[in-house]
Amino acid sequence: MPQPRRVILLGSTGSIGESTIEVVRHLQGLDGPDFSLVGLATGSRIARLLAQADEFDVHDLAVADPEVDRGEAGARTLRVGPDAARELVESIAQPGDLVIAAVVGSAGIDAVLAAIDAGCDVALANKETLVAAGSIVMPRVAAMGVKLLPVDSEHSAIFQCLHGEAHPSEIRRLVITASGGPFRGMEPEKVAAATPAEALAHPTWSMGPKITIDSASMMNKALEVIEAHWLFDLPAEKIDVIVHPQSIVHSFVEYMDGSVLAQLGPPDMKTPIQCAMTWPERVEGCSARVDWLAMSSLVFEQLDHVAFPAVQLALKVIRRGGNAGAVFNAANEVAVEAFLAERIRFGQIVELVSHALDSIPPAEVNSLEEIMAADQAARAFVRDVISSQEACMTASSHDSSERS
């Protein structure tokens, strides 16, 4: 009887991580491909991490929060600090393991590279890894002969339509679908003035706060466009976005002969997660099925690039190359954090990212160190701009008070 495939789950307590736990639980109950969790990593939710470790008898853990007490893990091995996920992978990964990368943001890049170097296949839910570091990740994937399997529902859809491979010359374009988020059809001025509570009220998907804000601003589609460029080796001109509010068609591929292949399914991340884990096999899934009789229509709309300029900015990033992806991603992470803290307006998120791209000199990147240098430069730039704006507002308020 074949041994269960070893799985290391990075970001196990986030929304993708929890869905992955459900998929593993489901697959372990089937008479088919089996999977064994051997490593878990989280940002700070130690109590939930330990509960997962208890359920699946996992002894190797990692927490990014440096304040976590190692003693909480008991007899388990617990790595703590910002490098904990990478250290976990380097310590326990074996060739042929599957590393599921669901850490949010650029924090997951070094762990993904460590997994590739260890000869592991990677199921990638962290789009920022390719946005910031695609120029070093993809060559390393090729050199090591490992699989990079997309978990994002849109990229999983394209991957399935391509059946894992297709020559770029055969493809007229990839079309990534977007739900439209909470501000679909809203006037640009109202979108720009949206509050955090409004931006977090996504009509279709249940996600963490950062990803939900990215969805509201369409920055998630911008990130997905850049990720698709790296995953499928296509230029900006062959990647498009269309609004599809039902989130049933996850993306489609238009071929040069006029044929179009689409992947459909309910808006449930468990399906693309299971697809990545079991590929190329398909087994009984744990998601709901599409109810064709209850579905009266499928709606597709042009994206409003005035209200949502992020996608056009992403195409600029692809064309520029070099450090642009790292700058784009890092600037967005800082801007989203500031918006959630109510330090900037919603409309300023993309404005700040664009300002960072225009202000930080373009440069080639050939190493993780160079990528992280661009990342840190972008973060510092955006923080300085926000602080300067706040200082000006405080001074203006003070002057007004004195005049009154």
C-alpha positions in Angstrom: 0.0 0.0 0.0 1.5 3.4 -1.0 2.6 5.7 1.8 0.5 8.9 2.3 2.1 12.0 0.6 3.7 14.3 3.1 2.3 17.8 3.2 3.7 21.0 4.8 1.0 23.6 5.2 2.2 27.2 5.5 -0.5 29.6 6.6 -2.6 26.9 8.2 -4.9 29.1 10.3 -5.9 31.6 7.5 -9.0 31.1 5.3 -7.0 29.1 2.7 -5.3 27.1 5.4 -8.6 26.2 7.1 -10.1 25.1 3.8 -7.0 23.0 3.1 -7.5 21.3 6.5 -11.0 20.5 5.4 -9.7 19.0 2.2 -7.1 16.9 4.0 -9.7 15.7 6.4 -12.0 14.8 3.4 -9.2 13.0 1.4 -8.1 11.0 4.4 -11.7 9.6 4.5 -11.6 8.4 0.9 -10.3 5.2 -0.6 -7.9 7.0 -2.8 -4.8 9.3 -2.7 -3.9 9.9 1.0 -2.1 12.8 2.5 -0.3 13.2 5.8 0.3 16.6 7.4 3.8 16.8 8.7 4.4 20.5 9.2 2.2 23.5 10.0 3.0 27.2 10.1 0.9 30.3 11.1 1.4 34.0 11.7 0.3 34.3 15.3 -2.8 32.1 16.0 -0.9 29.6 18.2 -4.0 28.2 19.9 -5.6 27.2 16.6 -2.3 25.9 15.3 -2.0 23.6 18.3 -5.5 22.4 17.8 -4.7 21.5 14.2 -1.5 19.8 15.4 -3.5 17.7 17.9 -6.0 16.6 15.3 -3.4 15.5 12.7 -0.6 14.5 15.1 1.8 17.1 13.7 5.0 17.6 15.6 6.8 20.3 13.6 5.3 23.8 13.8 6.2 27.4 13.1 4.8 30.7 14.3 6.0 34.1 12.8 5.1 36.1 15.9 8.3 36.4 17.9 6.4 36.9 21.1 4.9 33.4 21.2 6.1 31.3 24.1 7.8 28.1 22.8 6.7 26.3 25.9 3.1 26.3 24.7 3.9 23.6 22.1 4.9 21.1 24.8 6.9 18.2 23.3 6.4 19.5 19.7 9.2 21.4 17.9 8.1 25.0 17.6 10.1 27.5 15.5 9.3 31.1 16.3 10.0 34.4 14.5 9.8 35.9 11.0 12.0 33.2 9.5 10.1 30.3 11.2 8.2 29.1 8.1 11.4 28.9 6.1 13.2 27.2 8.9 10.4 24.7 9.2 10.6 23.8 5.5 14.4 23.6 5.5 14.4 21.3 8.5 11.8 18.8 7.5 11.1 19.0 3.8 12.0 16.0 1.7 12.1 15.6 -2.1 8.6 14.8 -3.3 6.8 16.5 -0.5 4.0 18.9 -1.2 4.3 22.4 0.3 1.0 24.3 0.3 2.0 28.0 0.5 -1.0 30.0 1.9 0.9 32.7 3.8 -0.4 36.2 3.0 1.9 38.7 1.5 5.6 38.8 0.7 6.4 37.1 4.0 6.0 33.7 2.3 8.5 34.1 -0.5 11.6 32.7 1.2 9.7 29.6 2.4 8.5 28.9 -1.1 12.1 29.2 -2.4 13.3 26.8 0.3 10.6 24.3 -0.7 11.6 24.4 -4.3 15.3 24.0 -3.4 14.3 21.0 -1.3 12.8 19.3 -4.3 9.2 19.8 -3.2 6.2 20.5 -5.3 4.4 23.7 -4.3 0.7 24.4 -4.3 0.7 28.2 -4.4 -2.0 30.2 -2.9 0.3 33.1 -2.2 0.1 35.2 -5.3 2.6 37.8 -3.9 5.4 35.2 -4.3 5.2 35.4 -8.1 4.2 39.1 -8.2 7.4 40.1 -6.3 9.8 37.3 -7.2 8.6 35.5 -10.3 11.8 36.3 -12.1 13.7 34.0 -9.7 11.0 31.6 -8.7 10.1 30.3 -12.1 13.7 29.6 -13.3 14.3 27.8 -10.0 11.1 25.7 -10.5 12.4 24.7 -14.0 15.9 24.0 -12.7 14.7 21.7 -9.9 12.1 19.9 -12.0 9.3 20.4 -9.4 5.7 21.3 -10.0 4.2 24.7 -9.2 0.5 24.2 -8.9 -1.8 27.2 -8.7 -4.4 27.3 -5.9 -6.1 30.6 -6.6 -9.4 29.7 -8.2 -8.7 31.8 -11.3 -5.3 30.4 -12.0 -6.5 26.9 -11.1 -9.2 27.4 -13.7 -6.7 28.4 -16.4 -4.3 25.6 -15.4 -7.2 23.1 -15.8 -8.2 24.6 -19.2 -4.7 24.2 -20.4 -4.5 20.8 -18.8 -1.2 21.9 -17.2 0.5 22.8 -20.5 0.0 24.7 -23.7 2.4 26.6 -25.9 1.9 30.4 -25.6 1.6 30.7 -29.4 -1.7 28.7 -29.2 -3.3 31.2 -26.8 -5.0 34.3 -28.0 -5.7 35.5 -24.4 -6.4 34.5 -20.9 -9.5 36.0 -19.3 -9.5 36.2 -15.5 -13.0 36.7 -14.0 -13.7 39.1 -11.1 -16.8 39.1 -8.9 -16.8 42.9 -8.9 -16.5 43.1 -5.1 -18.8 45.3 -2.9 -18.4 48.3 -5.2 -19.4 46.9 -8.5 -21.3 49.5 -10.5 -20.6 52.3 -8.0 -19.5 55.7 -9.2 -15.7 56.3 -9.0 -16.1 59.1 -6.4 -18.1 56.9 -4.1 -15.6 54.0 -4.5 -12.7 56.3 -3.6 -14.5 57.4 -0.4 -15.5 53.9 0.8 -15.0 53.0 4.5 -13.1 49.9 5.8 -16.5 48.4 6.9 -17.9 48.8 3.4 -14.8 47.4 1.7 -14.8 44.4 4.0 -18.3 43.4 3.0 -17.6 41.1 0.1 -20.7 39.8 -1.5 -19.3 36.4 -2.6 -16.2 35.2 -0.9 -15.2 34.9 2.8 -11.6 35.8 3.1 -9.1 37.5 5.5 -9.1 41.3 5.7 -6.1 42.0 3.5 -7.3 39.8 0.6 -10.9 41.2 1.0 -9.6 44.8 0.7 -7.6 43.8 -2.4 -10.8 42.3 -3.8 -12.7 45.5 -3.2 -10.0 47.7 -4.9 -9.5 45.1 -7.7 -5.9 45.0 -6.6 -6.4 41.2 -6.2 -7.1 41.0 -10.0 -4.0 43.2 -10.6 -1.9 40.7 -8.6 -3.6 37.8 -10.4 -2.8 39.3 -13.8 0.9 39.5 -12.8 0.8 36.0 -11.4 -0.7 34.7 -14.6 2.1 36.3 -16.6 4.6 34.3 -14.7 2.7 31.0 -14.4 1.7 30.8 -18.1 4.5 32.7 -19.7 2.3 35.2 -21.5 2.8 39.0 -22.1 0.5 41.7 -20.7 -1.3 42.0 -24.1 -2.7 38.4 -23.7 -4.1 38.7 -20.2 -7.5 40.3 -19.6 -10.0 40.8 -16.8 -13.8 40.7 -17.0 -16.4 41.1 -14.2 -18.6 38.1 -13.5 -20.6 38.7 -10.3 -21.9 35.1 -9.8 -18.3 33.8 -9.5 -19.3 30.5 -11.3 -16.9 30.8 -14.2 -13.5 31.1 -12.6 -11.6 32.0 -15.7 -11.3 31.0 -19.3 -8.8 30.5 -22.1 -9.4 31.7 -25.7 -7.3 29.8 -28.2 -6.0 31.1 -31.5 -8.6 29.0 -33.5 -11.5 30.7 -31.7 -12.2 27.9 -29.2 -12.8 29.0 -25.6 -12.4 26.7 -22.6 -13.8 27.7 -19.2 -13.7 26.1 -15.8 -16.9 26.4 -13.8 -17.7 25.6 -10.2 -19.3 27.1 -7.0 -17.3 29.9 -5.2 -15.6 27.5 -2.9 -11.8 27.4 -2.5 -11.8 23.7 -1.5 -12.2 22.7 -5.1 -9.0 24.4 -6.4 -7.1 23.3 -3.3 -8.1 19.6 -3.9 -7.3 19.9 -7.6 -3.7 21.1 -6.8 -3.2 18.4 -4.1 -4.4 15.5 -6.3 -3.4 16.6 -9.8 -3.5 15.0 -12.3 -5.9 12.6 -10.5 -9.5 13.6 -9.8 -11.4 12.1 -6.8 -14.7 12.8 -5.1 -14.7 16.4 -3.9 -16.0 18.0 -0.8 -17.5 21.2 -2.3 -21.1 21.8 -3.3 -22.0 21.0 -6.9 -23.2 23.5 -9.4 -27.0 23.6 -9.5 -27.6 24.2 -13.2 -31.4 24.3 -12.9 -31.2 27.0 -10.3 -28.9 29.2 -12.4 -31.0 31.4 -14.7 -28.1 33.4 -16.2 -24.4 34.1 -16.2 -23.6 37.8 -16.3 -20.3 39.3 -17.7 -19.4 43.0 -17.6 -16.6 45.2 -18.7 -14.3 46.2 -15.8 -14.6 50.0 -15.0 -10.9 51.0 -15.2 -11.8 54.5 -14.0 -13.2 53.3 -10.7 -10.7 50.4 -10.5 -7.3 51.4 -12.1 -5.3 48.7 -10.4 -5.4 46.2 -13.4 -4.0 48.8 -15.8 -1.3 49.4 -13.3 -0.5 45.7 -13.2 0.0 45.6 -17.0 2.5 48.4 -16.6 4.3 46.3 -14.0 4.5 43.3 -16.4 5.9 45.5 -19.2 8.5 47.2 -16.9 9.7 44.0 -15.2 12.7 44.0 -12.9 11.9 45.3 -9.4 8.4 46.6 -10.4 6.5 43.6 -9.1 8.2 43.8 -5.7 7.5 47.5 -5.5 3.9 47.1 -6.6 3.2 44.3 -4.0 5.0 45.9 -1.0 3.4 49.4 -1.6 0.0 47.8 -1.7 0.6 45.8 1.5 1.5 49.0 3.4 -1.3 51.0 1.8 -3.9 48.4 2.7 -2.6 48.3 6.3 -3.0 52.1 6.5 -6.5 52.0 5.0 -7.6 49.4 7.6 -6.2 51.7 10.3 -8.2 54.5 8.8 -5.1 56.6 8.0 -5.8 56.9 4.3 -8.9 56.9 2.0 -9.8 53.9 0.0 -9.0 55.6 -3.2 -5.4 56.3 -2.0 -4.4 52.7 -2.0 -3.9 52.4 -5.8 -2.7 56.1 -5.9 0.1 55.3 -3.4 1.1 52.1 -5.3 1.3 54.1 -8.6 3.3 56.9 -6.8 5.8 54.3 -5.5 6.2 52.7 -9.0 6.9 56.2 -10.5 9.3 57.2 -7.7 11.5 54.2 -7.1 14.0 53.7 -9.9 13.6 50.6 -12.1 16.2 48.0 -11.6 16.9 44.4 -12.5 16.5 41.8 -9.8 18.5 38.5 -9.8 18.3 37.4 -6.1 16.0 37.4 -3.2 18.2 40.0 -1.5 17.6 42.4 -4.4 13.9 41.7 -4.3 13.6 42.3 -0.6 15.6 45.5 -1.0 13.0 46.8 -3.5 10.3 45.6 -1.1 11.7 47.5 1.8 12.3 50.6 -0.3 8.7 50.6 -1.4 7.4 50.1 2.1 9.5 53.0 3.4 8.4 55.2 0.6 4.7 54.7 1.2 5.0 55.0 4.9 6.9 58.3 4.5 4.2 59.7 2.1 1.4 58.7 4.5 3.3 60.3 7.5 3.9 63.5 5.5 0.2 63.7 4.6 -0.8 63.2 8.3 1.7 65.9 9.4 0.3 68.3 6.8 -3.2 67.6 7.9 -2.3 68.1 11.6 -0.5 71.4 10.8 -3.5 72.6 8.7 -5.9 71.7 11.5 -3.7 73.5 14.1 -3.6 76.6 11.9 -7.4 76.6 11.5 -7.9 76.3 15.2 -5.6 79.3 15.8 -7.4 81.5 13.3 -10.7 80.6 14.8 
